[in-house]
Amino acid sequence: MGIVELKSPEGSVQGYIAVPKKGHGPGVLVLHAWWGLNDFFKGLCDRLATAGFVAFAPDLYGGATASTRDGAKALMSKLGEREASEDIVRSVKALQVHPGVRGKRPGVIGFSLGAFWALWLAQELPADLSAVVLFYGTREGNYERGFAATKAAFLGHFAEKDEFESPASVQELEKLLRTNGRDVTFYTYPGTSHWFFEKDRPDAYDSKAADVAWQRTTRFLKAYLTGES
């Protein structure tokens, strides 16, 4: 467990990896929020490993993290779309060839900014994912390619009082996924706000909602990531 540089046919990518004690399991890609690859997201990878998954979180900011909104906004503004997309694709390809990963179709969990990229990935590599988990994030109508070719099932966790995501955008995404024939389950957590799952955001963290979302997420991943090709 720790910061590594994973190699793939598409090139190498740096990030944090956590592997179960048994040394193998289905692969899960973790895409961090605009804070960067901080201790919370590293810890999430560790929790996923304890649950039986090989979890990898690419470091989209190259080591930089932020603890304030202004700092995070500044980091996100410097994130190049081409570089980020290449790192995310490389991450999937690296998991597919990692000796500890069982199965060729990993899952992905995206948080806010990461959810935006998780949905992009489901469209970019439609045959390469088994499961997509979204935390309080959509692409706000940016769905030109649709999801008809996507093989993944979708699980979404959304906040009731979210200053960044409107209920309409969540409903639009859910309707589009269903129209495209996807297996989709979206939950809205009463009384919560953006970042409610992240324990290091005391202004938003909701322990009860986070616990339920975690249980639903691991159950979903175990159902769809069988370790088979």
For each residue, the residues with C-beta under 8 A, 3 or more apart:
1: 16 17 18 19 45 46 49
2: 16 17
3: 14 15 16 59
4: 14 15 16 17
5: 12 13 14
6: 12 13 14 15 17 56 90 91 94 95 98
7: 11 12 94 97
8: 11 12 13 90 91 92 93 94 96 97
9: 93 97
10: 86 89 90 93
11: 7 8 86 90
12: 5 6 7 8 90 94
13: 5 6 8 58 87 90 91 94
14: 3 4 5 6 58 59 62
15: 3 4 6 37 56 57 58 59 91
16: 1 2 3 4 37 41 42 45 56 57 59
17: 1 2 4 6 45 54 55 56 57
18: 1 42 45 46 48 49 54 55 56
19: 1 23 24 25 49 54 100
20: 23 24 25 49 50 52 53 54
21: 49
22: 25 52
23: 19 20 100
24: 19 20 54 99 100 101 102
25: 19 20 22 49 52 53 54 100 101 102 227
26: 52 53 54 101 102 103 106 107 130 221 225 226 227
27: 53 54 55 56 95 96 98 101 102 103 106 107 225
28: 48 53 54 55 56 106 107 108 109 221 225
29: 55 56 57 58 88 91 92 95 106 107 108 109 121
30: 41 44 45 48 55 56 57 108 109 114
31: 57 58 60 88 108 109 110 111 113 114 115 117 118
32: 35 36 37 38 41 57 60 111 113 114
33: 41 72 111 112 113 114 195 198
34: 66 72 73 75 76 112 113
35: 32 38 40 41 65 66 67 72
36: 32 59 60 61 64 65 66 72 75
37: 15 16 32 41 42 57 58 59 60 61 63 65
38: 32 35 41 42 65 67 200
39: 42 43 200
40: 35 43 44 198 199 200
41: 16 30 32 33 35 37 38 44 45 57 111
42: 16 18 37 38 39 45 46 57
43: 39 40 46 47
44: 30 40 41 47 48 55 57 109
45: 1 16 17 18 30 41 42 48 49 55 56 57
46: 1 18 42 43 49 50 55
47: 43 44 50 51 214
48: 18 28 30 44 45 51 53 55 218
49: 1 18 19 20 21 25 45 46 52 53 54 55
50: 20 46 47
51: 47 48 218 221 222
52: 20 22 25 26 49 222
53: 20 25 26 27 28 48 49 107 221 225
54: 17 18 19 20 24 25 26 27 28 49 95 98 100 101
55: 17 18 27 28 29 30 44 45 46 48 49
56: 6 15 16 17 18 27 28 29 30 45 91 94 95 98
57: 15 16 17 29 30 31 32 37 41 42 44 45
58: 13 14 15 29 31 37 87 88 90 91
59: 3 14 15 16 36 37 62 63
60: 31 32 36 37 79 84 87 88
61: 36 37 64 65 75 79
62: 14 59
63: 37 59
64: 36 61 75
65: 35 36 37 38 61 75
66: 34 35 36 71 72 74 75
67: 35 38 71
68: 71 72
69: 72 73
70: 73 74
71: 66 67 68 74 75
72: 33 34 35 36 66 68 69 75 76
73: 34 69 70 76 77
74: 66 70 71 77 78
75: 34 36 61 64 65 66 71 72 78 79
76: 34 72 73 79 113
77: 73 74
78: 74 75
79: 60 61 75 76 83 84
80: 83 84
81: 84 85
82: 85 86
83: 79 80 86 87
84: 60 79 80 81 87 88 117
85: 81 82 88 89 117 120 124
86: 10 11 82 83 89 90
87: 13 58 60 83 84 90 91
88: 29 31 58 60 84 85 91 92 117 120 121
89: 10 85 86 92 93 121 124 125
90: 6 8 10 11 12 13 58 86 87 93 94
91: 6 8 13 15 29 56 58 87 88 94 95
92: 8 29 88 89 95 96 106 108 121 125 128 129
93: 8 9 10 89 90 96 97
94: 6 7 8 12 13 56 90 91 97 98
95: 6 27 29 54 56 91 92 98 101 106
96: 8 27 92 93 101 104 106 128
97: 7 8 9 93 94 101
98: 6 27 54 56 94 95 101
99: 24
100: 19 23 24 25 54
101: 24 25 26 27 54 95 96 97 98 106
102: 24 25 26 27 227 228
103: 26 27 106 130 225 226 227 228 229
104: 96 128 229
105: 127 128 129 130 151 152 225 229
106: 26 27 28 29 92 95 96 101 103 128 129 130 225
107: 26 27 28 29 53 129 130 131 132 133 152 221 224 225
108: 28 29 30 31 92 118 121 122 129 131 132 133
109: 28 29 30 31 44 114 118 133 135 217
110: 31 113 114 115 116 117 118 119 132 133 134 135 137
111: 31 32 33 41 114 115 135 136 137 197 198
112: 33 34 115 116 135 136 137 164 194 195
113: 31 32 33 34 76 110 116 117 137
114: 30 31 32 33 109 110 111 117 118 135 137
115: 31 110 111 112 118 119 134 135 136 137 138
116: 110 112 113 119 120 137 138 139
117: 31 84 85 88 110 113 114 120 121
118: 31 108 109 110 114 115 121 122 132 133 134 137
119: 110 115 116 122 123 132 134 138 139 143 173
120: 85 88 116 117 123 124 139
121: 29 88 89 92 108 117 118 124 125 129 132
122: 108 118 119 125 126 129 132 147 150 152 154
123: 119 120 126 143 145 146 147 149 150
124: 85 89 120 121
125: 89 92 121 122 128 129
126: 122 123 129 147 149 150 151
127: 105 149 151
128: 92 96 104 105 106 125
129: 92 105 106 107 108 121 122 125 126 132 150 151 152
130: 26 103 105 106 107 151 152 153 224 225 226
131: 107 108 152 153 154 155 220 221 224 225
132: 107 108 110 118 119 121 122 129 152 153 154 155
133: 107 108 109 110 118 154 155 156 157 217 220 221
134: 110 115 118 119 137 138 154 155 156 157 158
135: 109 110 111 112 114 115 156 157 197 213
136: 111 112 115 157 158 159 162 164 165 194 195 196 197
137: 110 111 112 113 114 115 116 118 134 164 165
138: 115 116 119 134 165 169 170 172 173
139: 116 119 120 142 143 173
140: 165 169
141: 169 172
142: 139
143: 119 123 139 146 147 173 176
144:
145: 123
146: 123 143 149 176 180
147: 122 123 126 143 150 176 177 180 182
148: 180 181
149: 123 126 127 146
150: 122 123 126 129 147 180 182
151: 105 126 127 129 130
152: 105 107 122 129 130 131 132 182 224
153: 130 131 132 182 183 184 220 224
154: 122 131 132 133 134 177 182 183 184 185 186
155: 131 132 133 134 184 185 186 216 217 220
156: 133 134 135 170 173 174 184 185 186 187
157: 133 134 135 136 187 189 197 213 216 217
158: 134 136 162 165 170 186 187 188 189
159: 136 162 165 188 189 192 193 194 196
160: 188 189 190 191 192 193
161: 191 192 193
162: 136 158 159 165 166 193 194
163: 193 194
164: 112 136 137 194
165: 136 137 138 140 158 159 162 169 170 194
166: 162 169 170
167: 170 171 188
168: 171 172
169: 138 140 141 165 166 172 173
170: 138 156 158 165 166 167 173 174 186 188
171: 167 168 174 175
172: 138 141 168 169 175 176
173: 119 138 139 143 156 169 170 176 177 186
174: 156 170 171 177 178 184 186
175: 171 172 178 179
176: 143 146 147 172 173 179 180
177: 147 154 173 174 180 182 184
178: 174 175 181 182 184
179: 175 176
180: 146 147 148 150 176 177
181: 148 178
182: 147 150 152 153 154 177 178
183: 153 154
184: 153 154 155 156 174 177 178
185: 154 155 156 220
186: 154 155 156 158 170 173 174
187: 156 157 158 213 216
188: 158 159 160 167 170
189: 157 158 159 160 192 196 206 209 212 213
190: 160
191: 160 161 206 209
192: 159 160 161 189 196 204 206 209
193: 159 160 161 162 163 196 204
194: 112 136 159 162 163 164 165 204
195: 33 112 136 198 201 203 204 205
196: 136 159 189 192 193 204 205 206 209 210
197: 111 135 136 157 205 209 210 213 214
198: 33 40 111 195 201 204 205
199: 40 205 207 210
200: 38 39 40 205
201: 195 198 204 205
202: 205
203: 195
204: 192 193 194 195 196 198 201
205: 195 196 197 198 199 200 201 202 210
206: 189 191 192 196 209 210
207: 199 210 211
208: 211 212
209: 189 191 192 196 197 206 212 213
210: 196 197 199 205 206 207 213 214
211: 207 208 214 215
212: 189 208 209 215 216
213: 135 157 187 189 197 209 210 216 217
214: 47 197 210 211 217 218
215: 211 212 218 219
216: 155 157 187 212 213 219 220
217: 109 133 155 157 213 214 220 221
218: 48 51 214 215 221 222
219: 215 216 222 223
220: 131 133 153 155 185 216 217 223 224
221: 26 28 51 53 107 131 133 217 218 224 225
222: 51 52 218 219 225
223: 219 220
224: 107 130 131 152 153 220 221
225: 26 27 28 53 103 105 106 107 130 131 221 222
226: 26 103 130
227: 25 26 102 103
228: 102 103
229: 103 104 105
